[in-house]
Amino acid sequence: MPPIPPVIRRFTRAPAFTAIALITLAIGIGANTAVFSVVNGVLIKPLPYANADELVGIWHSAAGLPGLPKLNVSPTMFFTYRENGQTFREMGLWQRGGVTVTGQGEPELVRSARVTFGTLQTLGVPAALGRWFSVEDDTPGGADTVILMPGYWHRRFGGDSSVVGPTVTIGNRS
């Protein structure tokens, strides 16, 4: 039988110290891995869009309101920036929310995003079927247009391509 190395003998003489040292090392390695995973996912890993390093967010600040460090751009300011600005190639405004879809089976509350013309072009998101929003869709009095995300399209309409074109009722609007 080979002799036991002196380092191992020292660890067996103080089992409590050995256990605490091993637990401390395990917690440190685990915490380091968790922190790196978060930093990598949030700060280092690029966004899943073409030219993600060129994307910019615009917010306004209100110095007199310390509880509101960032204010979303209002629609009037967005249209002013889009029509008169010369800094950005494309611009879009979006707002998350929820809508009720009716007229096709049971009513359903669905997560939604209201977007302006330019948002999907800015992100470089292609339309699988149909088309992107147009400037006419963004004009007051223009036709209301809806884009369905692939997951909802497959779940609600079974991936049927004939859903492009017909009327869908959202809330009380067609």
C-alpha positions in Angstrom: 0.0 0.0 0.0 1.5 3.4 -1.0 2.1 5.9 1.8 -0.5 8.7 2.5 0.8 12.1 1.4 1.5 14.5 4.2 -1.1 17.0 3.0 -3.9 14.4 3.2 -2.8 13.5 6.7 -3.0 17.1 7.8 -6.6 17.3 6.4 -7.6 14.2 8.3 -6.2 15.5 11.6 -8.6 18.5 11.4 -11.8 17.3 9.8 -13.9 20.3 10.8 -11.4 22.8 9.3 -11.3 20.6 6.1 -15.1 20.6 5.8 -15.3 24.4 6.3 -12.6 25.0 3.8 -14.3 22.7 1.2 -17.7 24.3 1.8 -16.2 27.8 1.5 -14.5 26.9 -1.8 -17.7 25.3 -3.2 -19.8 28.4 -2.2 -17.2 30.8 -3.7 -17.0 28.9 -7.0 -20.8 28.6 -7.2 -21.3 32.3 -6.5 -18.7 33.3 -9.0 -20.4 31.1 -11.7 -23.8 32.6 -10.9 -22.5 36.2 -11.0 -20.7 35.6 -14.3 -23.8 34.0 -15.8 -25.9 37.1 -15.0 -23.2 39.5 -16.2 -22.7 37.6 -19.4 -26.4 37.4 -20.1 -27.2 41.0 -19.3 -24.0 43.0 -20.1 -21.6 41.0 -22.3 -23.8 38.9 -24.6 -25.0 41.0 -27.6 -28.7 41.4 -28.3 -30.2 38.9 -30.8 -30.5 41.6 -33.5 -28.5 42.5 -36.6 -26.1 45.4 -35.7 -27.1 45.3 -32.0 -24.2 47.6 -31.1 -25.9 50.4 -33.1 -29.2 50.2 -31.1 -29.9 53.2 -28.9 -32.7 53.9 -26.3 -34.0 57.4 -25.9 -35.6 58.6 -22.6 -36.3 62.0 -21.2 -35.5 63.2 -17.7 -37.4 65.5 -15.5 -35.0 67.3 -13.1 -37.8 68.5 -10.9 -39.2 65.0 -10.3 -36.5 63.0 -8.5 -38.7 59.9 -8.3 -38.8 59.6 -12.1 -35.2 59.2 -13.4 -36.3 58.1 -16.9 -39.4 59.1 -18.7 -40.5 57.4 -21.9 -40.6 59.4 -25.1 -44.2 60.7 -25.7 -45.8 60.1 -29.1 -45.6 63.8 -30.0 -41.8 63.9 -29.3 -41.3 60.6 -31.2 -43.0 62.0 -34.3 -41.0 65.2 -33.9 -37.7 63.2 -33.7 -38.7 61.0 -36.6 -39.8 63.8 -39.0 -37.1 66.3 -38.1 -34.2 64.3 -36.7 -31.1 63.6 -38.8 -29.2 61.5 -36.3 -30.9 58.1 -36.6 -31.4 56.0 -39.8 -34.6 54.4 -38.3 -36.7 55.0 -35.3 -39.5 53.3 -33.5 -41.7 53.7 -30.5 -43.1 50.7 -28.6 -45.2 50.1 -25.5 -46.0 46.8 -23.8 -49.5 45.9 -22.6 -52.3 43.4 -23.0 -55.3 43.1 -25.3 -58.4 40.9 -25.5 -58.7 39.0 -28.8 -62.3 38.1 -29.7 -64.1 37.0 -32.9 -62.0 33.8 -33.3 -63.2 31.2 -30.7 -63.1 32.0 -27.0 -62.0 35.5 -26.0 -58.4 35.6 -24.8 -56.2 38.1 -23.0 -52.9 38.3 -24.8 -49.6 40.1 -24.1 -49.1 42.7 -26.7 -46.7 45.5 -27.9 -48.0 48.6 -29.6 -45.3 49.6 -32.1 -44.9 52.4 -34.7 -43.7 52.1 -38.2 -39.9 51.8 -38.0 -39.7 49.7 -34.9 -39.4 46.3 -36.6 -37.2 47.8 -39.4 -34.9 49.2 -36.8 -34.5 45.8 -35.1 -34.2 44.1 -38.5 -37.1 41.6 -37.7 -38.4 40.1 -40.9 -42.0 39.2 -41.4 -42.5 35.4 -41.9 -45.8 36.0 -43.7 -47.6 39.2 -44.7 -45.8 42.5 -44.2 -44.3 44.9 -41.8 -46.2 48.0 -40.6 -46.2 50.8 -43.2 -46.3 54.6 -42.9 -50.0 54.5 -43.8 -50.7 52.2 -40.8 -49.0 54.8 -38.6 -51.2 57.7 -40.0 -54.2 58.9 -37.9 -57.3 57.4 -39.5 -55.4 54.7 -41.3 -56.4 51.0 -41.2 -55.7 49.2 -37.9 -53.0 46.5 -38.6 -51.9 43.6 -36.4 -48.8 41.5 -36.5 -49.0 38.1 -34.8 -46.0 36.6 -33.2 -45.1 33.0 -34.3 -46.0 31.4 -31.0 -49.4 33.0 -30.8 -50.1 32.4 -34.5 -49.3 28.6 -34.1 -51.2 28.3 -30.8 -54.3 30.2 -31.7 -54.5 29.7 -35.5 -52.6 26.4 -35.9 -50.0 28.1 -38.1 -52.6 28.6 -40.8 -51.3 31.1 -43.4 -54.9 32.1 -44.4 -55.0 34.2 -41.2 -53.1 36.9 -43.1 -55.7 39.3 -44.4 -58.9 38.5 -42.6 -60.3 40.7 -39.8 -59.4 39.9 -36.1 -61.2 41.7 -33.3 -59.0 43.1 -30.6 -60.9 44.7 -27.8 -63.8 46.3 -29.6 -61.9 47.2 -32.7 -61.6 45.3 -36.0 
